[in-house]
Amino acid sequence: MGRWVEKSVDDLPPSSVEALRTAMRQEHVPDDWFNDLAWIMAQESEGKVDVHNPSSSARGLFQLTRVNYSLNPHGAASFGDAVDECRGGIRYIKQRYHTAREARAFWQAHHHY
């Protein structure tokens, strides 16, 4: 197994960064979540919309698995819409970790979340 290499938030596509900011407003999360959410998105998808994990059902900017597709505003139909993919990721993080900081801490410890 290869060694994990941290991906830089600076390399995220500007359109994905803007989608994240829009989704944060729509999901009513604090502005101070941005850095942690962007970092998670960089690790999970490098900011590539509707990216598919070849070894699982994980998809999208935040790599939701099939069991969590319903967290997207339009379920699986949300894939391909960057704002919807971010909203699904935010909802997952709120549900499982309560804060983006906690989600990032878990990711850093386990290299997934």
Jmol script that loads the backbone (N, CA, C; Angstrom):
load data "model"
ATOM      1  N   MET A   1       0.850  -1.184   0.000  1.00  0.00           N
ATOM      2  CA  MET A   1       0.000   0.000   0.000  1.00  0.00           C
ATOM      3  C   MET A   1       0.887   1.237   0.000  1.00  0.00           C
ATOM      4  N   GLY A   2       0.536   2.211  -0.821  1.00  0.00           N
ATOM      5  CA  GLY A   2       1.318   3.436  -0.919  1.00  0.00           C
ATOM      6  C   GLY A   2       1.157   4.327   0.295  1.00  0.00           C
ATOM      7  N   ARG A   3       2.114   5.187   0.478  1.00  0.00           N
ATOM      8  CA  ARG A   3       2.080   6.153   1.578  1.00  0.00           C
ATOM      9  C   ARG A   3       1.149   7.296   1.188  1.00  0.00           C
ATOM     10  N   TRP A   4       0.318   7.720   2.117  1.00  0.00           N
ATOM     11  CA  TRP A   4      -0.609   8.818   1.873  1.00  0.00           C
ATOM     12  C   TRP A   4       0.154  10.131   1.790  1.00  0.00           C
ATOM     13  N   VAL A   5      -0.198  10.949   0.830  1.00  0.00           N
ATOM     14  CA  VAL A   5       0.406  12.264   0.658  1.00  0.00           C
ATOM     15  C   VAL A   5      -0.712  13.298   0.758  1.00  0.00           C
ATOM     16  N   GLU A   6      -0.564  14.240   1.666  1.00  0.00           N
ATOM     17  CA  GLU A   6      -1.584  15.273   1.857  1.00  0.00           C
ATOM     18  C   GLU A   6      -1.739  16.114   0.603  1.00  0.00           C
ATOM     19  N   LYS A   7      -2.992  16.345   0.206  1.00  0.00           N
ATOM     20  CA  LYS A   7      -3.302  17.183  -0.944  1.00  0.00           C
ATOM     21  C   LYS A   7      -3.503  18.624  -0.458  1.00  0.00           C
ATOM     22  N   SER A   8      -3.110  19.568  -1.274  1.00  0.00           N
ATOM     23  CA  SER A   8      -3.182  20.979  -0.902  1.00  0.00           C
ATOM     24  C   SER A   8      -4.532  21.596  -1.268  1.00  0.00           C
ATOM     25  N   VAL A   9      -5.060  22.365  -0.342  1.00  0.00           N
ATOM     26  CA  VAL A   9      -6.289  23.123  -0.599  1.00  0.00           C
ATOM     27  C   VAL A   9      -6.046  24.136  -1.713  1.00  0.00           C
ATOM     28  N   ASP A  10      -4.816  24.617  -1.831  1.00  0.00           N
ATOM     29  CA  ASP A  10      -4.485  25.606  -2.868  1.00  0.00           C
ATOM     30  C   ASP A  10      -4.681  25.057  -4.273  1.00  0.00           C
ATOM     31  N   ASP A  11      -4.702  23.740  -4.423  1.00  0.00           N
ATOM     32  CA  ASP A  11      -4.865  23.118  -5.738  1.00  0.00           C
ATOM     33  C   ASP A  11      -6.319  22.843  -6.102  1.00  0.00           C
ATOM     34  N   LEU A  12      -7.258  23.142  -5.200  1.00  0.00           N
ATOM     35  CA  LEU A  12      -8.668  22.925  -5.506  1.00  0.00           C
ATOM     36  C   LEU A  12      -9.118  23.847  -6.645  1.00  0.00           C
ATOM     37  N   PRO A  13      -9.947  23.337  -7.558  1.00  0.00           N
ATOM     38  CA  PRO A  13     -10.471  24.215  -8.606  1.00  0.00           C
ATOM     39  C   PRO A  13     -11.301  25.351  -7.990  1.00  0.00           C
ATOM     40  N   PRO A  14     -11.144  26.576  -8.486  1.00  0.00           N
ATOM     41  CA  PRO A  14     -11.924  27.699  -7.942  1.00  0.00           C
ATOM     42  C   PRO A  14     -13.428  27.443  -7.961  1.00  0.00           C
ATOM     43  N   SER A  15     -13.925  26.743  -8.961  1.00  0.00           N
ATOM     44  CA  SER A  15     -15.367  26.475  -9.026  1.00  0.00           C
ATOM     45  C   SER A  15     -15.812  25.572  -7.871  1.00  0.00           C
ATOM     46  N   SER A  16     -14.973  24.643  -7.444  1.00  0.00           N
ATOM     47  CA  SER A  16     -15.320  23.779  -6.314  1.00  0.00           C
ATOM     48  C   SER A  16     -15.252  24.549  -5.001  1.00  0.00           C
ATOM     49  N   VAL A  17     -14.313  25.456  -4.888  1.00  0.00           N
ATOM     50  CA  VAL A  17     -14.211  26.303  -3.692  1.00  0.00           C
ATOM     51  C   VAL A  17     -15.461  27.180  -3.585  1.00  0.00           C
ATOM     52  N   GLU A  18     -15.877  27.772  -4.684  1.00  0.00           N
ATOM     53  CA  GLU A  18     -17.088  28.605  -4.676  1.00  0.00           C
ATOM     54  C   GLU A  18     -18.320  27.771  -4.356  1.00  0.00           C
ATOM     55  N   ALA A  19     -18.389  26.560  -4.898  1.00  0.00           N
ATOM     56  CA  ALA A  19     -19.513  25.665  -4.594  1.00  0.00           C
ATOM     57  C   ALA A  19     -19.560  25.357  -3.105  1.00  0.00           C
ATOM     58  N   LEU A  20     -18.392  25.140  -2.505  1.00  0.00           N
ATOM     59  CA  LEU A  20     -18.341  24.874  -1.065  1.00  0.00           C
ATOM     60  C   LEU A  20     -18.855  26.074  -0.286  1.00  0.00           C
ATOM     61  N   ARG A  21     -18.430  27.260  -0.653  1.00  0.00           N
ATOM     62  CA  ARG A  21     -18.905  28.463   0.060  1.00  0.00           C
ATOM     63  C   ARG A  21     -20.423  28.615  -0.066  1.00  0.00           C
ATOM     64  N   THR A  22     -20.956  28.354  -1.255  1.00  0.00           N
ATOM     65  CA  THR A  22     -22.404  28.440  -1.476  1.00  0.00           C
ATOM     66  C   THR A  22     -23.126  27.401  -0.626  1.00  0.00           C
ATOM     67  N   ALA A  23     -22.618  26.170  -0.637  1.00  0.00           N
ATOM     68  CA  ALA A  23     -23.241  25.097   0.141  1.00  0.00           C
ATOM     69  C   ALA A  23     -23.206  25.395   1.634  1.00  0.00           C
ATOM     70  N   MET A  24     -22.121  25.972   2.105  1.00  0.00           N
ATOM     71  CA  MET A  24     -22.024  26.323   3.522  1.00  0.00           C
ATOM     72  C   MET A  24     -23.115  27.316   3.904  1.00  0.00           C
ATOM     73  N   ARG A  25     -23.355  28.297   3.041  1.00  0.00           N
ATOM     74  CA  ARG A  25     -24.439  29.259   3.317  1.00  0.00           C
ATOM     75  C   ARG A  25     -25.787  28.548   3.327  1.00  0.00           C
ATOM     76  N   GLN A  26     -26.011  27.690   2.363  1.00  0.00           N
ATOM     77  CA  GLN A  26     -27.296  27.004   2.257  1.00  0.00           C
ATOM     78  C   GLN A  26     -27.533  26.039   3.420  1.00  0.00           C
ATOM     79  N   GLU A  27     -26.462  25.461   3.934  1.00  0.00           N
ATOM     80  CA  GLU A  27     -26.580  24.517   5.052  1.00  0.00           C
ATOM     81  C   GLU A  27     -26.406  25.195   6.414  1.00  0.00           C
ATOM     82  N   HIS A  28     -26.205  26.500   6.407  1.00  0.00           N
ATOM     83  CA  HIS A  28     -26.137  27.297   7.639  1.00  0.00           C
ATOM     84  C   HIS A  28     -25.047  26.811   8.597  1.00  0.00           C
ATOM     85  N   VAL A  29     -23.858  26.570   8.046  1.00  0.00           N
ATOM     86  CA  VAL A  29     -22.734  26.216   8.909  1.00  0.00           C
ATOM     87  C   VAL A  29     -21.835  27.440   9.050  1.00  0.00           C
ATOM     88  N   PRO A  30     -21.116  27.531  10.153  1.00  0.00           N
ATOM     89  CA  PRO A  30     -20.288  28.711  10.405  1.00  0.00           C
ATOM     90  C   PRO A  30     -19.153  28.859   9.390  1.00  0.00           C
ATOM     91  N   ASP A  31     -18.779  30.094   9.123  1.00  0.00           N
ATOM     92  CA  ASP A  31     -17.683  30.387   8.198  1.00  0.00           C
ATOM     93  C   ASP A  31     -16.376  29.734   8.632  1.00  0.00           C
ATOM     94  N   ASP A  32     -16.195  29.556   9.943  1.00  0.00           N
ATOM     95  CA  ASP A  32     -14.930  28.987  10.401  1.00  0.00           C
ATOM     96  C   ASP A  32     -14.810  27.477  10.106  1.00  0.00           C
ATOM     97  N   TRP A  33     -15.819  26.890   9.496  1.00  0.00           N
ATOM     98  CA  TRP A  33     -15.729  25.504   9.032  1.00  0.00           C
ATOM     99  C   TRP A  33     -15.004  25.423   7.692  1.00  0.00           C
ATOM    100  N   PHE A  34     -14.881  26.526   6.988  1.00  0.00           N
ATOM    101  CA  PHE A  34     -14.392  26.477   5.607  1.00  0.00           C
ATOM    102  C   PHE A  34     -13.051  25.763   5.457  1.00  0.00           C
ATOM    103  N   ASN A  35     -12.054  26.140   6.232  1.00  0.00           N
ATOM    104  CA  ASN A  35     -10.723  25.558   6.059  1.00  0.00           C
ATOM    105  C   ASN A  35     -10.731  24.043   6.241  1.00  0.00           C
ATOM    106  N   ASP A  36     -11.462  23.558   7.244  1.00  0.00           N
ATOM    107  CA  ASP A  36     -11.510  22.118   7.477  1.00  0.00           C
ATOM    108  C   ASP A  36     -12.295  21.406   6.377  1.00  0.00           C
ATOM    109  N   LEU A  37     -13.410  21.989   5.942  1.00  0.00           N
ATOM    110  CA  LEU A  37     -14.179  21.374   4.856  1.00  0.00           C
ATOM    111  C   LEU A  37     -13.383  21.343   3.554  1.00  0.00           C
ATOM    112  N   ALA A  38     -12.714  22.430   3.252  1.00  0.00           N
ATOM    113  CA  ALA A  38     -11.903  22.474   2.027  1.00  0.00           C
ATOM    114  C   ALA A  38     -10.777  21.460   2.102  1.00  0.00           C
ATOM    115  N   TRP A  39     -10.171  21.319   3.272  1.00  0.00           N
ATOM    116  CA  TRP A  39      -9.091  20.342   3.437  1.00  0.00           C
ATOM    117  C   TRP A  39      -9.614  18.925   3.198  1.00  0.00           C
ATOM    118  N   ILE A  40     -10.767  18.600   3.789  1.00  0.00           N
ATOM    119  CA  ILE A  40     -11.358  17.269   3.595  1.00  0.00           C
ATOM    120  C   ILE A  40     -11.670  17.047   2.124  1.00  0.00           C
ATOM    121  N   MET A  41     -12.259  18.036   1.471  1.00  0.00           N
ATOM    122  CA  MET A  41     -12.582  17.911   0.055  1.00  0.00           C
ATOM    123  C   MET A  41     -11.315  17.678  -0.767  1.00  0.00           C
ATOM    124  N   ALA A  42     -10.241  18.354  -0.435  1.00  0.00           N
ATOM    125  CA  ALA A  42      -8.985  18.169  -1.162  1.00  0.00           C
ATOM    126  C   ALA A  42      -8.486  16.730  -1.029  1.00  0.00           C
ATOM    127  N   GLN A  43      -8.610  16.159   0.169  1.00  0.00           N
ATOM    128  CA  GLN A  43      -8.138  14.790   0.382  1.00  0.00           C
ATOM    129  C   GLN A  43      -9.047  13.779  -0.311  1.00  0.00           C
ATOM    130  N   GLU A  44     -10.342  14.013  -0.248  1.00  0.00           N
ATOM    131  CA  GLU A  44     -11.313  13.049  -0.759  1.00  0.00           C
ATOM    132  C   GLU A  44     -11.407  13.030  -2.282  1.00  0.00           C
ATOM    133  N   SER A  45     -11.362  14.201  -2.919  1.00  0.00           N
ATOM    134  CA  SER A  45     -11.655  14.252  -4.364  1.00  0.00           C
ATOM    135  C   SER A  45     -10.758  15.178  -5.163  1.00  0.00           C
ATOM    136  N   GLU A  46      -9.879  15.905  -4.475  1.00  0.00           N
ATOM    137  CA  GLU A  46      -9.070  16.936  -5.114  1.00  0.00           C
ATOM    138  C   GLU A  46      -9.954  17.991  -5.795  1.00  0.00           C
ATOM    139  N   GLY A  47     -11.198  18.090  -5.328  1.00  0.00           N
ATOM    140  CA  GLY A  47     -12.124  19.083  -5.869  1.00  0.00           C
ATOM    141  C   GLY A  47     -12.734  18.703  -7.204  1.00  0.00           C
ATOM    142  N   LYS A  48     -12.655  17.433  -7.568  1.00  0.00           N
ATOM    143  CA  LYS A  48     -13.214  16.963  -8.842  1.00  0.00           C
ATOM    144  C   LYS A  48     -14.664  16.546  -8.641  1.00  0.00           C
ATOM    145  N   VAL A  49     -15.558  17.194  -9.337  1.00  0.00           N
ATOM    146  CA  VAL A  49     -16.989  16.933  -9.223  1.00  0.00           C
ATOM    147  C   VAL A  49     -17.306  15.547  -9.787  1.00  0.00           C
ATOM    148  N   ASP A  50     -18.171  14.831  -9.087  1.00  0.00           N
ATOM    149  CA  ASP A  50     -18.677  13.508  -9.481  1.00  0.00           C
ATOM    150  C   ASP A  50     -17.575  12.487  -9.719  1.00  0.00           C
ATOM    151  N   VAL A  51     -16.458  12.635  -9.016  1.00  0.00           N
ATOM    152  CA  VAL A  51     -15.394  11.635  -9.113  1.00  0.00           C
ATOM    153  C   VAL A  51     -15.888  10.340  -8.465  1.00  0.00           C
ATOM    154  N   HIS A  52     -15.551   9.207  -9.078  1.00  0.00           N
ATOM    155  CA  HIS A  52     -15.964   7.890  -8.590  1.00  0.00           C
ATOM    156  C   HIS A  52     -14.768   7.157  -8.009  1.00  0.00           C
ATOM    157  N   ASN A  53     -14.966   6.524  -6.869  1.00  0.00           N
ATOM    158  CA  ASN A  53     -13.940   5.663  -6.293  1.00  0.00           C
ATOM    159  C   ASN A  53     -14.036   4.314  -6.993  1.00  0.00           C
ATOM    160  N   PRO A  54     -12.964   3.846  -7.616  1.00  0.00           N
ATOM    161  CA  PRO A  54     -13.041   2.606  -8.379  1.00  0.00           C
ATOM    162  C   PRO A  54     -13.222   1.344  -7.534  1.00  0.00           C
ATOM    163  N   SER A  55     -13.003   1.435  -6.224  1.00  0.00           N
ATOM    164  CA  SER A  55     -13.105   0.240  -5.391  1.00  0.00           C
ATOM    165  C   SER A  55     -14.272   0.248  -4.411  1.00  0.00           C
ATOM    166  N   SER A  56     -15.157   1.261  -4.527  1.00  0.00           N
ATOM    167  CA  SER A  56     -16.325   1.313  -3.642  1.00  0.00           C
ATOM    168  C   SER A  56     -17.425   2.128  -4.328  1.00  0.00           C
ATOM    169  N   SER A  57     -18.513   2.342  -3.607  1.00  0.00           N
ATOM    170  CA  SER A  57     -19.620   3.148  -4.139  1.00  0.00           C
ATOM    171  C   SER A  57     -19.435   4.638  -3.871  1.00  0.00           C
ATOM    172  N   ALA A  58     -18.283   5.028  -3.312  1.00  0.00           N
ATOM    173  CA  ALA A  58     -18.044   6.429  -2.966  1.00  0.00           C
ATOM    174  C   ALA A  58     -17.976   7.300  -4.215  1.00  0.00           C
ATOM    175  N   ARG A  59     -18.652   8.454  -4.137  1.00  0.00           N
ATOM    176  CA  ARG A  59     -18.719   9.390  -5.257  1.00  0.00           C
ATOM    177  C   ARG A  59     -18.721  10.818  -4.746  1.00  0.00           C
ATOM    178  N   GLY A  60     -18.327  11.718  -5.627  1.00  0.00           N
ATOM    179  CA  GLY A  60     -18.498  13.138  -5.380  1.00  0.00           C
ATOM    180  C   GLY A  60     -17.353  13.808  -4.651  1.00  0.00           C
ATOM    181  N   LEU A  61     -17.538  15.084  -4.427  1.00  0.00           N
ATOM    182  CA  LEU A  61     -16.514  15.912  -3.804  1.00  0.00           C
ATOM    183  C   LEU A  61     -16.132  15.443  -2.405  1.00  0.00           C
ATOM    184  N   PHE A  62     -17.099  14.868  -1.682  1.00  0.00           N
ATOM    185  CA  PHE A  62     -16.840  14.393  -0.328  1.00  0.00           C
ATOM    186  C   PHE A  62     -16.910  12.870  -0.231  1.00  0.00           C
ATOM    187  N   GLN A  63     -16.940  12.191  -1.378  1.00  0.00           N
ATOM    188  CA  GLN A  63     -16.899  10.736  -1.462  1.00  0.00           C
ATOM    189  C   GLN A  63     -17.922  10.059  -0.549  1.00  0.00           C
ATOM    190  N   LEU A  64     -19.181  10.420  -0.750  1.00  0.00           N
ATOM    191  CA  LEU A  64     -20.245   9.745  -0.010  1.00  0.00           C
ATOM    192  C   LEU A  64     -20.440   8.348  -0.577  1.00  0.00           C
ATOM    193  N   THR A  65     -20.655   7.378   0.293  1.00  0.00           N
ATOM    194  CA  THR A  65     -20.962   6.024  -0.153  1.00  0.00           C
ATOM    195  C   THR A  65     -22.471   5.898  -0.371  1.00  0.00           C
ATOM    196  N   ARG A  66     -22.855   4.865  -1.111  1.00  0.00           N
ATOM    197  CA  ARG A  66     -24.250   4.688  -1.512  1.00  0.00           C
ATOM    198  C   ARG A  66     -25.222   4.839  -0.345  1.00  0.00           C
ATOM    199  N   VAL A  67     -24.886   4.314   0.811  1.00  0.00           N
ATOM    200  CA  VAL A  67     -25.774   4.399   1.967  1.00  0.00           C
ATOM    201  C   VAL A  67     -26.045   5.851   2.369  1.00  0.00           C
ATOM    202  N   ASN A  68     -25.163   6.771   1.963  1.00  0.00           N
ATOM    203  CA  ASN A  68     -25.312   8.186   2.320  1.00  0.00           C
ATOM    204  C   ASN A  68     -25.727   9.083   1.158  1.00  0.00           C
ATOM    205  N   TYR A  69     -25.991   8.521   0.000  1.00  0.00           N
ATOM    206  CA  TYR A  69     -26.419   9.345  -1.141  1.00  0.00           C
ATOM    207  C   TYR A  69     -27.652  10.170  -0.799  1.00  0.00           C
ATOM    208  N   SER A  70     -28.492   9.654   0.079  1.00  0.00           N
ATOM    209  CA  SER A  70     -29.724  10.364   0.438  1.00  0.00           C
ATOM    210  C   SER A  70     -29.448  11.681   1.153  1.00  0.00           C
ATOM    211  N   LEU A  71     -28.219  11.896   1.617  1.00  0.00           N
ATOM    212  CA  LEU A  71     -27.875  13.169   2.250  1.00  0.00           C
ATOM    213  C   LEU A  71     -27.732  14.294   1.228  1.00  0.00           C
ATOM    214  N   ASN A  72     -27.528  13.938  -0.028  1.00  0.00           N
ATOM    215  CA  ASN A  72     -27.517  14.952  -1.093  1.00  0.00           C
ATOM    216  C   ASN A  72     -28.928  15.505  -1.249  1.00  0.00           C
ATOM    217  N   PRO A  73     -29.080  16.761  -1.625  1.00  0.00           N
ATOM    218  CA  PRO A  73     -30.416  17.336  -1.776  1.00  0.00           C
ATOM    219  C   PRO A  73     -31.330  16.551  -2.717  1.00  0.00           C
ATOM    220  N   HIS A  74     -30.769  15.921  -3.735  1.00  0.00           N
ATOM    221  CA  HIS A  74     -31.569  15.164  -4.706  1.00  0.00           C
ATOM    222  C   HIS A  74     -31.063  13.728  -4.823  1.00  0.00           C
ATOM    223  N   GLY A  75     -30.551  13.188  -3.721  1.00  0.00           N
ATOM    224  CA  GLY A  75     -30.047  11.826  -3.728  1.00  0.00           C
ATOM    225  C   GLY A  75     -28.947  11.639  -4.758  1.00  0.00           C
ATOM    226  N   ALA A  76     -28.930  10.486  -5.413  1.00  0.00           N
ATOM    227  CA  ALA A  76     -27.898  10.193  -6.407  1.00  0.00           C
ATOM    228  C   ALA A  76     -27.949  11.162  -7.577  1.00  0.00           C
ATOM    229  N   ALA A  77     -29.110  11.746  -7.844  1.00  0.00           N
ATOM    230  CA  ALA A  77     -29.238  12.708  -8.947  1.00  0.00           C
ATOM    231  C   ALA A  77     -28.443  13.989  -8.699  1.00  0.00           C
ATOM    232  N   SER A  78     -27.989  14.207  -7.470  1.00  0.00           N
ATOM    233  CA  SER A  78     -27.193  15.396  -7.148  1.00  0.00           C
ATOM    234  C   SER A  78     -25.758  15.307  -7.665  1.00  0.00           C
ATOM    235  N   PHE A  79     -25.279  14.096  -7.946  1.00  0.00           N
ATOM    236  CA  PHE A  79     -23.905  13.979  -8.418  1.00  0.00           C
ATOM    237  C   PHE A  79     -23.767  14.675  -9.764  1.00  0.00           C
ATOM    238  N   GLY A  80     -22.719  15.458  -9.871  1.00  0.00           N
ATOM    239  CA  GLY A  80     -22.511  16.285 -11.051  1.00  0.00           C
ATOM    240  C   GLY A  80     -22.810  17.751 -10.770  1.00  0.00           C
ATOM    241  N   ASP A  81     -23.500  18.036  -9.683  1.00  0.00           N
ATOM    242  CA  ASP A  81     -23.790  19.406  -9.239  1.00  0.00           C
ATOM    243  C   ASP A  81     -22.903  19.680  -8.028  1.00  0.00           C
ATOM    244  N   ALA A  82     -21.901  20.511  -8.205  1.00  0.00           N
ATOM    245  CA  ALA A  82     -20.908  20.735  -7.153  1.00  0.00           C
ATOM    246  C   ALA A  82     -21.520  21.236  -5.849  1.00  0.00           C
ATOM    247  N   VAL A  83     -22.480  22.145  -5.925  1.00  0.00           N
ATOM    248  CA  VAL A  83     -23.097  22.662  -4.696  1.00  0.00           C
ATOM    249  C   VAL A  83     -23.835  21.547  -3.975  1.00  0.00           C
ATOM    250  N   ASP A  84     -24.600  20.746  -4.706  1.00  0.00           N
ATOM    251  CA  ASP A  84     -25.323  19.639  -4.080  1.00  0.00           C
ATOM    252  C   ASP A  84     -24.366  18.625  -3.463  1.00  0.00           C
ATOM    253  N   GLU A  85     -23.265  18.323  -4.152  1.00  0.00           N
ATOM    254  CA  GLU A  85     -22.293  17.384  -3.601  1.00  0.00           C
ATOM    255  C   GLU A  85     -21.693  17.926  -2.302  1.00  0.00           C
ATOM    256  N   CYS A  86     -21.424  19.213  -2.258  1.00  0.00           N
ATOM    257  CA  CYS A  86     -20.909  19.832  -1.032  1.00  0.00           C
ATOM    258  C   CYS A  86     -21.961  19.793   0.070  1.00  0.00           C
ATOM    259  N   ARG A  87     -23.206  20.052  -0.278  1.00  0.00           N
ATOM    260  CA  ARG A  87     -24.275  20.013   0.725  1.00  0.00           C
ATOM    261  C   ARG A  87     -24.390  18.620   1.332  1.00  0.00           C
ATOM    262  N   GLY A  88     -24.303  17.590   0.489  1.00  0.00           N
ATOM    263  CA  GLY A  88     -24.342  16.222   1.000  1.00  0.00           C
ATOM    264  C   GLY A  88     -23.180  15.937   1.936  1.00  0.00           C
ATOM    265  N   GLY A  89     -21.991  16.404   1.562  1.00  0.00           N
ATOM    266  CA  GLY A  89     -20.826  16.222   2.418  1.00  0.00           C
ATOM    267  C   GLY A  89     -20.966  16.936   3.749  1.00  0.00           C
ATOM    268  N   ILE A  90     -21.476  18.146   3.710  1.00  0.00           N
ATOM    269  CA  ILE A  90     -21.688  18.910   4.950  1.00  0.00           C
ATOM    270  C   ILE A  90     -22.704  18.200   5.828  1.00  0.00           C
ATOM    271  N   ARG A  91     -23.782  17.725   5.238  1.00  0.00           N
ATOM    272  CA  ARG A  91     -24.802  17.014   6.014  1.00  0.00           C
ATOM    273  C   ARG A  91     -24.224  15.758   6.656  1.00  0.00           C
ATOM    274  N   TYR A  92     -23.394  15.036   5.915  1.00  0.00           N
ATOM    275  CA  TYR A  92     -22.751  13.838   6.460  1.00  0.00           C
ATOM    276  C   TYR A  92     -21.871  14.207   7.653  1.00  0.00           C
ATOM    277  N   ILE A  93     -21.074  15.226   7.494  1.00  0.00           N
ATOM    278  CA  ILE A  93     -20.169  15.652   8.565  1.00  0.00           C
ATOM    279  C   ILE A  93     -20.949  16.113   9.789  1.00  0.00           C
ATOM    280  N   LYS A  94     -21.999  16.885   9.586  1.00  0.00           N
ATOM    281  CA  LYS A  94     -22.815  17.337  10.717  1.00  0.00           C
ATOM    282  C   LYS A  94     -23.430  16.145  11.447  1.00  0.00           C
ATOM    283  N   GLN A  95     -23.924  15.188  10.668  1.00  0.00           N
ATOM    284  CA  GLN A  95     -24.590  14.016  11.254  1.00  0.00           C
ATOM    285  C   GLN A  95     -23.606  13.134  12.021  1.00  0.00           C
ATOM    286  N   ARG A  96     -22.458  12.875  11.441  1.00  0.00           N
ATOM    287  CA  ARG A  96     -21.521  11.922  12.046  1.00  0.00           C
ATOM    288  C   ARG A  96     -20.553  12.556  13.034  1.00  0.00           C
ATOM    289  N   TYR A  97     -20.051  13.754  12.716  1.00  0.00           N
ATOM    290  CA  TYR A  97     -18.986  14.357  13.529  1.00  0.00           C
ATOM    291  C   TYR A  97     -19.406  15.633  14.252  1.00  0.00           C
ATOM    292  N   HIS A  98     -20.489  16.211  13.849  1.00  0.00           N
ATOM    293  CA  HIS A  98     -21.040  17.445  14.431  1.00  0.00           C
ATOM    294  C   HIS A  98     -20.308  18.709  14.008  1.00  0.00           C
ATOM    295  N   THR A  99     -18.999  18.631  13.796  1.00  0.00           N
ATOM    296  CA  THR A  99     -18.249  19.795  13.328  1.00  0.00           C
ATOM    297  C   THR A  99     -17.226  19.360  12.278  1.00  0.00           C
ATOM    298  N   ALA A 100     -16.856  20.301  11.436  1.00  0.00           N
ATOM    299  CA  ALA A 100     -15.832  20.031  10.430  1.00  0.00           C
ATOM    300  C   ALA A 100     -14.482  19.772  11.087  1.00  0.00           C
ATOM    301  N   ARG A 101     -14.219  20.431  12.177  1.00  0.00           N
ATOM    302  CA  ARG A 101     -12.941  20.230  12.889  1.00  0.00           C
ATOM    303  C   ARG A 101     -12.814  18.791  13.375  1.00  0.00           C
ATOM    304  N   GLU A 102     -13.896  18.244  13.923  1.00  0.00           N
ATOM    305  CA  GLU A 102     -13.869  16.851  14.395  1.00  0.00           C
ATOM    306  C   GLU A 102     -13.711  15.880  13.225  1.00  0.00           C
ATOM    307  N   ALA A 103     -14.373  16.163  12.104  1.00  0.00           N
ATOM    308  CA  ALA A 103     -14.259  15.308  10.919  1.00  0.00           C
ATOM    309  C   ALA A 103     -12.821  15.311  10.405  1.00  0.00           C
ATOM    310  N   ARG A 104     -12.223  16.475  10.359  1.00  0.00           N
ATOM    311  CA  ARG A 104     -10.836  16.562   9.885  1.00  0.00           C
ATOM    312  C   ARG A 104      -9.888  15.821  10.827  1.00  0.00           C
ATOM    313  N   ALA A 105     -10.089  15.974  12.120  1.00  0.00           N
ATOM    314  CA  ALA A 105      -9.231  15.278  13.088  1.00  0.00           C
ATOM    315  C   ALA A 105      -9.329  13.765  12.893  1.00  0.00           C
ATOM    316  N   PHE A 106     -10.542  13.265  12.672  1.00  0.00           N
ATOM    317  CA  PHE A 106     -10.712  11.836  12.424  1.00  0.00           C
ATOM    318  C   PHE A 106     -10.000  11.444  11.131  1.00  0.00           C
ATOM    319  N   TRP A 107     -10.174  12.244  10.084  1.00  0.00           N
ATOM    320  CA  TRP A 107      -9.542  11.961   8.792  1.00  0.00           C
ATOM    321  C   TRP A 107      -8.019  11.898   8.947  1.00  0.00           C
ATOM    322  N   GLN A 108      -7.467  12.853   9.655  1.00  0.00           N
ATOM    323  CA  GLN A 108      -6.016  12.891   9.820  1.00  0.00           C
ATOM    324  C   GLN A 108      -5.504  11.683  10.592  1.00  0.00           C
ATOM    325  N   ALA A 109      -6.300  11.163  11.516  1.00  0.00           N
ATOM    326  CA  ALA A 109      -5.891  10.011  12.289  1.00  0.00           C
ATOM    327  C   ALA A 109      -6.022   8.699  11.510  1.00  0.00           C
ATOM    328  N   HIS A 110      -6.997   8.644  10.581  1.00  0.00           N
ATOM    329  CA  HIS A 110      -7.326   7.379   9.915  1.00  0.00           C
ATOM    330  C   HIS A 110      -7.189   7.400   8.390  1.00  0.00           C
ATOM    331  N   HIS A 111      -6.972   8.576   7.823  1.00  0.00           N
ATOM    332  CA  HIS A 111      -6.871   8.756   6.366  1.00  0.00           C
ATOM    333  C   HIS A 111      -8.168   8.420   5.639  1.00  0.00           C
ATOM    334  N   HIS A 112      -9.247   8.599   6.316  1.00  0.00           N
ATOM    335  CA  HIS A 112     -10.603   8.547   5.768  1.00  0.00           C
ATOM    336  C   HIS A 112     -11.514   9.103   6.845  1.00  0.00           C
ATOM    337  N   TYR A 113     -12.762   9.326   6.499  1.00  0.00           N
ATOM    338  CA  TYR A 113     -13.702   9.817   7.521  1.00  0.00           C
ATOM    339  C   TYR A 113     -15.032   9.153   7.409  1.00  0.00           C
TER     340      TYR A 113
END
end "model"
wireframe off; spacefill off
backbone 0.3
color backbone group
